């Protein structure tokens, strides 16, 4: 019915390996985000792990402003990381999937 089941299983295993390799590589892809004209800067990996937070000293006098800028910068960074992650993981999964009639990956 599906042709070479053993070949398809091997292809699926290769796809899983490629996905795992992509996840590991995304740990090395650095993504930045900022807010307040650069007063708050966030660095993360494409796997959405925050690596650094840099805050301008002038923000330490206004707690609310600092909190707002942190939220904006973190969300900006995570959005950038999410876009890269989804694009790369989708490509890795699609490249490794076997050609199964009736399924459009």
VOPAGU-2260 file (C-alpha; in pm, 1 decimal, decimal comma):
REM VOPAGU-2260
SITE   aa  ch    i         X         Y         Z
SITE  UNK   A    0       0,0       0,0       0,0
SITE  UNK   A    1     267,0     250,6      98,8
SITE  UNK   A    2     550,4      85,8     -92,3
SITE  UNK   A    3     879,0      42,3      90,4
SITE  UNK   A    4     786,0      66,2     460,8
SITE  UNK   A    5    1143,3      -3,9     570,2
SITE  UNK   A    6    1270,6     275,6     349,3
SITE  UNK   A    7    1008,8     514,8     484,7
SITE  UNK   A    8    1101,5     426,0     843,8
SITE  UNK   A    9    1466,8     492,1     767,9
SITE  UNK   A   10    1370,3     825,9     613,6
SITE  UNK   A   11    1168,2     916,7     925,0
SITE  UNK   A   12    1467,4     832,2    1146,2
SITE  UNK   A   13    1684,1    1055,6     929,4
SITE  UNK   A   14    1425,8    1331,8     964,0
SITE  UNK   A   15    1431,2    1296,2    1342,9
SITE  UNK   A   16    1810,4    1313,2    1341,5
SITE  UNK   A   17    1803,1    1625,0    1123,6
SITE  UNK   A   18    1553,2    1788,4    1360,9
SITE  UNK   A   19    1777,8    1711,3    1658,9
SITE  UNK   A   20    2079,3    1853,2    1474,2
SITE  UNK   A   21    1880,7    2166,7    1391,4
SITE  UNK   A   22    1779,2    2209,2    1757,1
SITE  UNK   A   23    2143,5    2185,8    1861,9
SITE  UNK   A   24    2248,8    2436,1    1593,9
SITE  UNK   A   25    1976,3    2679,9    1700,6
SITE  UNK   A   26    2142,5    2695,1    2042,8
SITE  UNK   A   27    2429,0    2874,9    1868,4
SITE  UNK   A   28    2212,0    3120,1    1670,6
SITE  UNK   A   29    2202,5    3448,8    1862,4
SITE  UNK   A   30    1898,4    3678,0    1846,0
SITE  UNK   A   31    1877,7    4032,4    1982,4
SITE  UNK   A   32    1592,3    4255,2    2087,8
SITE  UNK   A   33    1573,9    4594,6    2250,5
SITE  UNK   A   34    1347,5    4869,7    2372,6
SITE  UNK   A   35    1368,5    5227,4    2488,4
SITE  UNK   A   36    1597,8    5322,5    2204,4
SITE  UNK   A   37    1852,3    5066,7    2317,4
SITE  UNK   A   38    1822,8    5132,1    2689,8
SITE  UNK   A   39    1727,9    4766,4    2740,6
SITE  UNK   A   40    1892,3    4499,2    2525,4
SITE  UNK   A   41    1822,1    4127,9    2537,9
SITE  UNK   A   42    2022,0    3849,4    2375,7
SITE  UNK   A   43    1882,3    3498,3    2337,7
SITE  UNK   A   44    1931,0    3184,6    2133,4
SITE  UNK   A   45    1697,0    3086,5    1852,4
SITE  UNK   A   46    1576,4    2816,5    2093,3
SITE  UNK   A   47    1436,7    3101,5    2305,5
SITE  UNK   A   48    1686,1    3085,0    2589,5
SITE  UNK   A   49    1773,3    3426,9    2731,5
SITE  UNK   A   50    2152,7    3472,2    2747,8
SITE  UNK   A   51    2205,0    3834,4    2848,4
SITE  UNK   A   52    2010,7    4139,3    2963,1
SITE  UNK   A   53    2172,0    4481,4    2946,6
SITE  UNK   A   54    2003,0    4775,6    3118,7
SITE  UNK   A   55    2106,8    5139,9    3094,0
SITE  UNK   A   56    2181,6    5284,8    3438,4
SITE  UNK   A   57    1933,8    5569,9    3383,9
SITE  UNK   A   58    1643,3    5324,5    3412,0
SITE  UNK   A   59    1720,7    5221,9    3769,8
SITE  UNK   A   60    1548,5    5532,3    3905,3
SITE  UNK   A   61    1209,4    5449,8    3753,7
SITE  UNK   A   62    1089,4    5098,5    3834,7
SITE  UNK   A   63     775,6    5112,9    3617,6
SITE  UNK   A   64     962,2    5237,5    3312,9
SITE  UNK   A   65    1225,2    4966,5    3358,1
SITE  UNK   A   66     958,9    4696,4    3388,7
SITE  UNK   A   67     783,2    4821,0    3074,8
SITE  UNK   A   68    1105,5    4829,2    2875,0
SITE  UNK   A   69    1200,7    4481,5    2996,1
SITE  UNK   A   70     867,5    4336,9    2887,9
SITE  UNK   A   71     890,5    4500,1    2545,2
SITE  UNK   A   72    1252,3    4392,1    2490,3
SITE  UNK   A   73    1193,1    4034,9    2605,8
SITE  UNK   A   74     883,9    3996,8    2389,0
SITE  UNK   A   75    1068,0    4145,6    2090,7
SITE  UNK   A   76    1360,9    3908,0    2137,4
SITE  UNK   A   77    1142,3    3601,0    2183,8
SITE  UNK   A   78     935,1    3689,7    1877,2
SITE  UNK   A   79    1253,0    3714,8    1667,5
SITE  UNK   A   80    1378,4    3383,5    1809,4
SITE  UNK   A   81    1041,7    3216,0    1747,4
SITE  UNK   A   82    1040,3    3318,8    1379,9
SITE  UNK   A   83    1388,7    3179,3    1320,9
SITE  UNK   A   84    1313,9    2862,4    1519,0
SITE  UNK   A   85     989,5    2788,3    1335,3
SITE  UNK   A   86    1142,4    2851,9     993,0
SITE  UNK   A   87    1446,5    2631,5    1060,6
SITE  UNK   A   88    1256,0    2349,0    1230,1
SITE  UNK   A   89     992,4    2344,3     956,3
SITE  UNK   A   90    1261,6    2322,8     688,5
SITE  UNK   A   91    1440,6    2042,7     875,8
SITE  UNK   A   92    1120,5    1842,9     916,9
SITE  UNK   A   93    1007,7    1894,2     559,4
SITE  UNK   A   94    1344,3    1799,1     410,1
SITE  UNK   A   95    1351,6    1473,2     600,7
SITE  UNK   A   96     998,1    1349,3     548,7
SITE  UNK   A   97     937,8    1055,9     315,2
SITE  UNK   A   98     717,2    1102,5      12,8
SITE  UNK   A   99     387,6     946,5     121,6
SITE  UNK   A  100     113,0     965,5    -140,0
SITE  UNK   A  101    -176,1    1181,6     -23,1
SITE  UNK   A  102      29,1    1369,9     238,1
SITE  UNK   A  103     163,5    1712,8     152,7
SITE  UNK   A  104     440,9    1804,5     398,4
